Amino acid sequence: MPKTSARLLTLLSLLQARRDWPGALLAERLEVSPRTVRRDVDRLRELGYPIAAIKGPDGGYRLSAGTRLPPLLFDDEQAVALAVALQTAAATGAGIEEAAARALNTVRQVMPARLRHRVDTLQVTAVQRPAPHIDGGVLTALGAAVHAREVLRFDYRQEPRRAQPHHLVTWGGRWYLVAWDLERDDWRTFRADRITPRTPAGPRFQPREVPGGDVAAFVTGRFRGADGAGDWPCRGEVILGLPAAEVSRHTREGIVEALGPGRCRLVLGSWSWAGLAAAVGRFDAGIEVVGPPELKDAFARLARRYAAAAAS
């Protein structure tokens, strides 16, 4: 049985390492028969891991997203990175300080002593402009309303309001809801920390286009008079494969718009296109350049430069 348990952990580690695995390749890596791989996959499914079968000439398996969170398996570097990220989240916050601290304690308890020591020697202290506390449930409710295109009923500074929510963005460390105010018949930006959603939601609506067709330019225009943050000579837009909350914690000057659980839109400015590309590149995630062409060219130049540096 210990051999079977160890093989199951190895199989789970392989499934987490890449998207698709041919069955024959898994059998080769595990040094077992394809039939044994099928039995081991069934055992993992019984434990709650949503492993899908892939159709094709060779067949295969894929670890998919499920309806609940099964036990996860991390290598040493991933475990340390996760603990550091949770420690940072607990220090900087976005309405998730308590949850991040509890998650950090859970991860730390199951760590081997050698990894626990590495984490404990790194203490994160966040020094930044104080940001208002936002309940995570409020952000979830606002994001759901934007996605569903449903009229949002809420209290704003204890005043009842109704609005059509269009975008959830961050600016300068604060969350804002960009919405069409049904009472004022005009576009408004509402601070999310001052919103108390009401239930039930209102009817569905047809989305409108923000003035100028660019939500980042619209929000920048609303706040430009306060700090001049929108007056960069180079300004670009990208899609990042990261949650908006994570990107916003490290971006004080740009506009971050939530697009889904693991994707966000980032509009950022800089003094040069190369500097802008480098600023975006610091995020360890997939990058899709929306525009302009100058930003794509800057990424290409940096890619060649980095490749040459790696080869030298």
ZAKOLGU-819179 format. One record per residue (C-alpha): residue in three letters; x, y, z. Coordinates in steps of 0.25 Angstrom, whole numbers. Example, Ala and Ser with C-alpha at 12.3 -4.5 7.8 and 13.67 -1.06 7.14 Angstrom:
2
@rest ALA&px 49&py -18&pz 31
@rest SER&px 55&py -4&pz 29
This chain:
312
@rest MET&px 0&py 0&pz 0
@rest PRO&px 11&py 10&pz 3
@rest LYS&px 16&py 8&pz -11
@rest THR&px 2&py 11&pz -17
@rest SER&px 0&py 23&pz -8
@rest ALA&px 14&py 29&pz -13
@rest ARG&px 10&py 26&pz -27
@rest LEU&px -3&py 33&pz -26
@rest LEU&px 5&py 46&pz -21
@rest THR&px 14&py 45&pz -32
@rest LEU&px 2&py 44&pz -42
@rest LEU&px -4&py 56&pz -36
@rest SER&px 9&py 64&pz -37
@rest LEU&px 10&py 60&pz -51
@rest LEU&px -5&py 64&pz -54
@rest GLN&px -2&py 78&pz -48
@rest ALA&px 11&py 80&pz -55
@rest ARG&px 4&py 81&pz -69
@rest ARG&px -9&py 83&pz -76
@rest ASP&px -11&py 69&pz -83
@rest TRP&px -4&py 56&pz -81
@rest PRO&px -5&py 44&pz -91
@rest GLY&px -8&py 31&pz -84
@rest ALA&px 4&py 24&pz -90
@rest LEU&px 13&py 35&pz -85
@rest LEU&px 8&py 35&pz -71
@rest ALA&px 9&py 20&pz -71
@rest GLU&px 24&py 21&pz -75
@rest ARG&px 27&py 32&pz -65
@rest LEU&px 21&py 24&pz -54
@rest GLU&px 27&py 10&pz -59
@rest VAL&px 13&py 4&pz -59
@rest SER&px 3&py -2&pz -69
@rest PRO&px -8&py 7&pz -75
@rest ARG&px -18&py -1&pz -67
@rest THR&px -11&py 3&pz -54
@rest VAL&px -12&py 17&pz -58
@rest ARG&px -27&py 16&pz -60
@rest ARG&px -28&py 10&pz -47
@rest ASP&px -20&py 21&pz -40
@rest VAL&px -28&py 32&pz -47
@rest ASP&px -41&py 26&pz -42
@rest ARG&px -35&py 26&pz -28
@rest LEU&px -31&py 41&pz -29
@rest ARG&px -45&py 44&pz -34
@rest GLU&px -51&py 37&pz -22
@rest LEU&px -43&py 46&pz -13
@rest GLY&px -49&py 58&pz -20
@rest TYR&px -39&py 62&pz -31
@rest PRO&px -47&py 65&pz -44
@rest ILE&px -39&py 58&pz -55
@rest ALA&px -45&py 58&pz -69
@rest ALA&px -42&py 47&pz -79
@rest ILE&px -37&py 53&pz -93
@rest LYS&px -41&py 47&pz -106
@rest GLY&px -32&py 44&pz -117
@rest PRO&px -23&py 34&pz -123
@rest ASP&px -15&py 31&pz -110
@rest GLY&px -25&py 36&pz -100
@rest GLY&px -20&py 44&pz -88
@rest TYR&px -24&py 51&pz -75
@rest ARG&px -26&py 66&pz -70
@rest LEU&px -27&py 71&pz -56
@rest SER&px -39&py 81&pz -58
@rest ALA&px -46&py 91&pz -49
@rest GLY&px -57&py 85&pz -40
@rest THR&px -68&py 89&pz -31
@rest ARG&px -60&py 88&pz -18
@rest LEU&px -45&py 89&pz -14
@rest PRO&px -38&py 76&pz -12
@rest PRO&px -25&py 74&pz -5
@rest LEU&px -14&py 81&pz -13
@rest LEU&px 1&py 76&pz -15
@rest PHE&px 12&py 87&pz -16
@rest ASP&px 27&py 85&pz -18
@rest ASP&px 36&py 92&pz -8
@rest GLU&px 38&py 105&pz -16
@rest GLN&px 23&py 106&pz -19
@rest ALA&px 20&py 104&pz -4
@rest VAL&px 29&py 115&pz 0
@rest ALA&px 24&py 124&pz -11
@rest LEU&px 10&py 122&pz -6
@rest ALA&px 13&py 125&pz 8
@rest VAL&px 21&py 138&pz 5
@rest ALA&px 9&py 142&pz -4
@rest LEU&px -1&py 140&pz 7
@rest GLN&px 8&py 147&pz 17
@rest THR&px 8&py 159&pz 7
@rest ALA&px -7&py 158&pz 5
@rest ALA&px -9&py 158&pz 21
@rest ALA&px 0&py 171&pz 22
@rest THR&px -5&py 179&pz 10
@rest GLY&px -20&py 175&pz 10
@rest ALA&px -31&py 177&pz 1
@rest GLY&px -42&py 173&pz 11
@rest ILE&px -35&py 159&pz 12
@rest GLU&px -25&py 161&pz 23
@rest GLU&px -32&py 151&pz 33
@rest ALA&px -34&py 140&pz 22
@rest ALA&px -20&py 141&pz 17
@rest ALA&px -15&py 140&pz 31
@rest ARG&px -23&py 128&pz 34
@rest ALA&px -19&py 122&pz 21
@rest LEU&px -4&py 125&pz 24
@rest ASN&px -5&py 118&pz 38
@rest THR&px -11&py 106&pz 31
@rest VAL&px 0&py 105&pz 21
@rest ARG&px 11&py 107&pz 31
@rest GLN&px 5&py 96&pz 40
@rest VAL&px 7&py 85&pz 30
@rest MET&px 21&py 90&pz 25
@rest PRO&px 34&py 82&pz 27
@rest ALA&px 43&py 89&pz 38
@rest ARG&px 53&py 93&pz 27
@rest LEU&px 42&py 100&pz 19
@rest ARG&px 35&py 106&pz 31
@rest HIS&px 49&py 112&pz 35
@rest ARG&px 50&py 119&pz 22
@rest VAL&px 37&py 125&pz 23
@rest ASP&px 39&py 130&pz 37
@rest THR&px 52&py 137&pz 34
@rest LEU&px 44&py 145&pz 23
@rest GLN&px 35&py 155&pz 30
@rest VAL&px 27&py 164&pz 21
@rest THR&px 24&py 179&pz 25
@rest ALA&px 15&py 187&pz 16
@rest VAL&px 19&py 202&pz 15
@rest GLN&px 8&py 209&pz 6
@rest ARG&px -3&py 219&pz 6
@rest PRO&px -14&py 214&pz 15
@rest ALA&px -25&py 208&pz 8
@rest PRO&px -39&py 206&pz 13
@rest HIS&px -44&py 193&pz 17
@rest ILE&px -53&py 186&pz 7
@rest ASP&px -61&py 173&pz 11
@rest GLY&px -58&py 162&pz 1
@rest GLY&px -73&py 159&pz 0
@rest VAL&px -76&py 173&pz -5
@rest LEU&px -65&py 171&pz -16
@rest THR&px -71&py 158&pz -20
@rest ALA&px -85&py 164&pz -20
@rest LEU&px -81&py 175&pz -29
@rest GLY&px -73&py 166&pz -38
@rest ALA&px -85&py 157&pz -40
@rest ALA&px -94&py 168&pz -43
@rest VAL&px -85&py 174&pz -54
@rest HIS&px -84&py 160&pz -60
@rest ALA&px -99&py 157&pz -59
@rest ARG&px -103&py 171&pz -65
@rest GLU&px -113&py 173&pz -54
@rest VAL&px -117&py 186&pz -47
@rest LEU&px -110&py 188&pz -34
@rest ARG&px -118&py 192&pz -22
@rest PHE&px -109&py 198&pz -11
@rest ASP&px -107&py 208&pz 0
@rest TYR&px -96&py 218&pz -3
@rest ARG&px -93&py 227&pz 9
@rest GLN&px -106&py 222&pz 15
@rest GLU&px -114&py 227&pz 3
@rest PRO&px -122&py 217&pz -5
@rest ARG&px -117&py 216&pz -20
@rest ARG&px -119&py 209&pz -32
@rest ALA&px -109&py 207&pz -44
@rest GLN&px -105&py 199&pz -56
@rest PRO&px -92&py 193&pz -52
@rest HIS&px -82&py 192&pz -64
@rest HIS&px -68&py 191&pz -58
@rest LEU&px -60&py 188&pz -45
@rest VAL&px -47&py 195&pz -45
@rest THR&px -36&py 200&pz -36
@rest TRP&px -29&py 213&pz -36
@rest GLY&px -18&py 217&pz -26
@rest GLY&px -21&py 205&pz -17
@rest ARG&px -36&py 208&pz -16
@rest TRP&px -47&py 200&pz -23
@rest TYR&px -57&py 207&pz -31
@rest LEU&px -70&py 203&pz -38
@rest VAL&px -73&py 210&pz -51
@rest ALA&px -88&py 210&pz -53
@rest TRP&px -99&py 217&pz -60
@rest ASP&px -107&py 224&pz -49
@rest LEU&px -122&py 222&pz -51
@rest GLU&px -125&py 233&pz -41
@rest ARG&px -116&py 244&pz -47
@rest ASP&px -117&py 238&pz -62
@rest ASP&px -102&py 239&pz -63
@rest TRP&px -89&py 232&pz -62
@rest ARG&px -83&py 231&pz -48
@rest THR&px -71&py 225&pz -41
@rest PHE&px -75&py 219&pz -27
@rest ARG&px -64&py 216&pz -16
@rest ALA&px -66&py 201&pz -13
@rest ASP&px -63&py 202&pz 1
@rest ARG&px -75&py 212&pz 3
@rest ILE&px -85&py 202&pz -4
@rest THR&px -94&py 193&pz 3
@rest PRO&px -101&py 184&pz -7
@rest ARG&px -116&py 181&pz -5
@rest THR&px -124&py 168&pz -9
@rest PRO&px -130&py 164&pz -18
@rest ALA&px -124&py 170&pz -30
@rest GLY&px -132&py 178&pz -40
@rest PRO&px -135&py 174&pz -55
@rest ARG&px -125&py 171&pz -65
@rest PHE&px -120&py 182&pz -75
@rest GLN&px -114&py 184&pz -88
@rest PRO&px -99&py 189&pz -86
@rest ARG&px -96&py 203&pz -90
@rest GLU&px -83&py 209&pz -95
@rest VAL&px -75&py 218&pz -85
@rest PRO&px -72&py 232&pz -91
@rest GLY&px -61&py 230&pz -101
@rest GLY&px -62&py 215&pz -101
@rest ASP&px -50&py 214&pz -92
@rest VAL&px -53&py 211&pz -77
@rest ALA&px -38&py 214&pz -73
@rest ALA&px -38&py 227&pz -80
@rest PHE&px -52&py 230&pz -74
@rest VAL&px -47&py 227&pz -60
@rest THR&px -33&py 234&pz -62
@rest GLY&px -41&py 247&pz -67
@rest ARG&px -49&py 247&pz -54
@rest PHE&px -37&py 247&pz -45
@rest ARG&px -26&py 254&pz -54
@rest GLY&px -29&py 267&pz -47
@rest ALA&px -26&py 262&pz -34
@rest ASP&px -12&py 256&pz -36
@rest GLY&px -8&py 257&pz -51
@rest ALA&px -6&py 242&pz -51
@rest GLY&px -12&py 241&pz -65
@rest ASP&px -2&py 250&pz -72
@rest TRP&px 9&py 239&pz -76
@rest PRO&px 15&py 241&pz -90
@rest CYS&px 13&py 226&pz -92
@rest ARG&px 1&py 218&pz -89
@rest GLY&px -3&py 204&pz -92
@rest GLU&px -13&py 193&pz -89
@rest VAL&px -11&py 178&pz -86
@rest ILE&px -19&py 166&pz -81
@rest LEU&px -12&py 159&pz -70
@rest GLY&px -14&py 145&pz -65
@rest LEU&px -16&py 149&pz -51
@rest PRO&px -27&py 153&pz -41
@rest ALA&px -30&py 168&pz -41
@rest ALA&px -28&py 168&pz -26
@rest GLU&px -14&py 163&pz -27
@rest VAL&px -10&py 173&pz -38
@rest SER&px -16&py 185&pz -31
@rest ARG&px -7&py 182&pz -19
@rest HIS&px 5&py 185&pz -27
@rest THR&px 0&py 196&pz -36
@rest ARG&px -3&py 209&pz -30
@rest GLU&px -3&py 218&pz -43
@rest GLY&px -11&py 209&pz -53
@rest ILE&px -25&py 205&pz -55
@rest VAL&px -28&py 190&pz -52
@rest GLU&px -41&py 184&pz -57
@rest ALA&px -46&py 171&pz -52
@rest LEU&px -50&py 162&pz -64
@rest GLY&px -52&py 149&pz -56
@rest PRO&px -46&py 140&pz -45
@rest GLY&px -32&py 139&pz -51
@rest ARG&px -32&py 150&pz -62
@rest CYS&px -31&py 165&pz -62
@rest ARG&px -29&py 177&pz -71
@rest LEU&px -17&py 187&pz -67
@rest VAL&px -16&py 201&pz -73
@rest LEU&px -2&py 207&pz -69
@rest GLY&px 6&py 219&pz -73
@rest SER&px 21&py 221&pz -73
@rest TRP&px 32&py 231&pz -78
@rest SER&px 36&py 221&pz -89
@rest TRP&px 30&py 209&pz -97
@rest ALA&px 42&py 200&pz -92
@rest GLY&px 39&py 204&pz -77
@rest LEU&px 24&py 201&pz -79
@rest ALA&px 27&py 187&pz -84
@rest ALA&px 37&py 185&pz -73
@rest ALA&px 27&py 189&pz -63
@rest VAL&px 16&py 180&pz -68
@rest GLY&px 27&py 169&pz -69
@rest ARG&px 29&py 169&pz -54
@rest PHE&px 16&py 161&pz -52
@rest ASP&px 18&py 146&pz -53
@rest ALA&px 7&py 143&pz -62
@rest GLY&px 2&py 142&pz -77
@rest ILE&px 1&py 155&pz -84
@rest GLU&px -8&py 159&pz -96
@rest VAL&px -4&py 172&pz -102
@rest VAL&px -17&py 180&pz -106
@rest GLY&px -10&py 192&pz -111
@rest PRO&px -4&py 201&pz -116
@rest PRO&px 6&py 195&pz -126
@rest GLU&px 17&py 203&pz -119
@rest LEU&px 16&py 194&pz -107
@rest LYS&px 16&py 181&pz -115
@rest ASP&px 29&py 186&pz -122
@rest ALA&px 35&py 189&pz -108
@rest PHE&px 32&py 175&pz -103
@rest ALA&px 39&py 169&pz -116
@rest ARG&px 51&py 178&pz -113
@rest LEU&px 52&py 174&pz -99
@rest ALA&px 50&py 159&pz -102
@rest ARG&px 62&py 160&pz -112
@rest ARG&px 70&py 167&pz -101
@rest TYR&px 66&py 157&pz -90
@rest ALA&px 69&py 145&pz -99
@rest ALA&px 83&py 150&pz -102
@rest ALA&px 86&py 153&pz -88
@rest ALA&px 81&py 138&pz -84
@rest ALA&px 90&py 133&pz -95
@rest SER&px 103&py 141&pz -91
